[in-house]
C-alpha cells in the first residue's frame, strides 16, 4: 500500500501539473451542461413570451368580421400578415403561423356552409410550428361557438350533441414533466466524467510508454499491482473530481434560468446532486480502468486516443437507448454500464425513488469491470517488464 500511495501521489501531481489541459477539460466538461440548461430555459422563455403576447397573423381579416369579433373577445391582437409570408415562413423569418381567410368567408358562413380556413406554417420552422396547435384550438373555439348559435336559433339544445364529457388527467408529477426537458443532464454529466478521466488515463499509460518513462518505473521493486492501483487511483480521482464539479455546477446554473415555469418545475438540489455522485463515482472508477486497459496496449498517445474513441462512442450511444425504447425502463438496463447510471439519474430527476438493490447492481457491475481491466493492465505491465 505504501508503494501504491507513492505512485498515486506521483501520478496525481503529474495529472494536475498540466494546468492548461486541466482547465480546458473542466471548462468544457463542467460548464457545458449549465450553459445548455440556460440556453434551453431561454428557448422556453421565448416560447412562453410569444404565447403571452396573444398575437395572430391573418391574411384577409377584412373578409371575416364575425371571426374578428370572436378573436377580439378572446383578447387576441390581430396583425396583417406580410405579403410574402410563405417565403418568410420557409426561411424561418416569421415566428408565427398565418391564418388565411377565403374571399367568400362571410357569405358561406351566412348560408350555413363551412368556409375553408388555412393555417399556414412550415414544419422546418420550429418557432412557427410551435404555434399551430394554439391557433387551431382558437379556430375550433370559433367553430364551436357558431355551431351553438345555429342550434339555438333552431330551437335545439346544444347539450344534445355532447354525448359524453372528456377530461384529461395527467399522472405525471411536476418533476416528471420537467424531466422531459431536462433529461439531457445525465448525459452531459456522464460525458464530463469520461472526458475528465480520458487525458489522465492516456498519459499514465501510453503517454509514459511514448516518453520512455514506463520502463524505468517497472525497474522499481514495487509490485505490479501497486503500480497499477496507484495509477488507477490517480486517474479515477481526476474523473471523480470532474464528476463532483459537474454535478454541483447545476446548482448555481439554476439561478440563471430565464423561464419561470421551468425554474419552478426543475427541482435539483443538494439531494439530487448527492445521488448523482453516488451513481457516478463507481462508474468513474470503472471507466478509468477500462480506458487504461485500452491505452496500455498502444505505443503512442495518439494511438491510445484513437482506440479509446470506441469507449467514448459506446458510452454516449448507450444512454440514447432510452429514447428509442418505447416500452419504458427494462430490468436489464441496470446491468449495462452508463445506461444504468443514466436510467437511475433520470429517476432522480423525476422524483422517483429507487431501492438499494437498484443501486447495488450497477455498483457490482462497475466493480467487476474495474477488477478485470486492472488485472489486464497488471498483466501487460508484467509482460513489458519481462521484455
C-alpha positions, 0 to 999 in steps of 0.5 A, a space after each residue: 500500500 505504501 508503494 501504491 500511495 507513492 505512485 498515486 501521489 506521483 501520478 496525481 501531481 503529474 495529472 494536475 501539473 498540466 494546468 492548461 489541459 486541466 482547465 480546458 477539460 473542466 471548462 468544457 466538461 463542467 460548464 457545458 451542461 449549465 450553459 445548455 440548461 440556460 440556453 434551453 430555459 431561454 428557448 422556453 422563455 421565448 416560447 412562453 413570451 410569444 404565447 403571452 403576447 396573444 398575437 395572430 397573423 391573418 391574411 384577409 381579416 377584412 373578409 371575416 368580421 364575425 371571426 374578428 369579433 370572436 378573436 377580439 373577445 378572446 383578447 387576441 391582437 390581430 396583425 396583417 400578415 406580410 405579403 410574402 409570408 410563405 417565403 418568410 415562413 420557409 426561411 424561418 423569418 416569421 415566428 408565427 403561423 398565418 391564418 388565411 381567410 377565403 374571399 367568400 368567408 362571410 357569405 358561406 358562413 351566412 348560408 350555413 356552409 363551412 368556409 375553408 380556413 388555412 393555417 399556414 406554417 412550415 414544419 422546418 420552422 420550429 418557432 412557427 410550428 410551435 404555434 399551430 396547435 394554439 391557433 387551431 384550438 382558437 379556430 375550433 373555439 370559433 367553430 364551436 361557438 357558431 355551431 351553438 348559435 345555429 342550434 339555438 336559433 333552431 330551437 335545439 339544445 346544444 347539450 344534445 350533441 355532447 354525448 359524453 364529457 372528456 377530461 384529461 388527467 395527467 399522472 405525471 408529477 411536476 418533476 416528471 414533466 420537467 424531466 422531459 426537458 431536462 433529461 439531457 443532464 445525465 448525459 452531459 454529466 456522464 460525458 464530463 466524467 469520461 472526458 475528465 478521466 480520458 487525458 489522465 488515463 492516456 498519459 499514465 499509460 501510453 503517454 509514459 510508454 511514448 516518453 520512455 518513462 514506463 520502463 524505468 518505473 517497472 525497474 522499481 521493486 514495487 509490485 505490479 499491482 501497486 503500480 497499477 492501483 496507484 495509477 488507477 487511483 490517480 486517474 479515477 480521482 481526476 474523473 471523480 473530481 470532474 464528476 463532483 464539479 459537474 454535478 454541483 455546477 447545476 446548482 448555481 446554473 439554476 439561478 440563471 434560468 430565464 423561464 419561470 415555469 421551468 425554474 419552478 418545475 426543475 427541482 435539483 438540489 443538494 439531494 439530487 446532486 448527492 445521488 448523482 455522485 453516488 451513481 457516478 463515482 463507481 462508474 468513474 472508477 470503472 471507466 478509468 480502468 477500462 480506458 487504461 486497459 485500452 491505452 496500455 496496449 498502444 505505443 503512442 498517445 495518439 494511438 491510445 486516443 484513437 482506440 479509446 474513441 470506441 469507449 467514448 462512442 459506446 458510452 454516449 450511444 448507450 444512454 440514447 437507448 432510452 429514447 428509442 425504447 418505447 416500452 419504458 425502463 427494462 430490468 436489464 438496463 441496470 446491468 449495462 454500464 452508463 445506461 444504468 447510471 443514466 436510467 437511475 439519474 433520470 429517476 432522480 430527476 423525476 422524483 422517483 425513488 429507487 431501492 438499494 438493490 437498484 443501486 447495488 447492481 450497477 455498483 457490482 457491475 462497475 466493480 467487476 469491470 474495474 477488477 478485470 481491466 486492472 488485472 489486464 493492465 497488471 498483466 501487460 505491465 508484467 509482460 513489458 517488464 519481462 521484455 
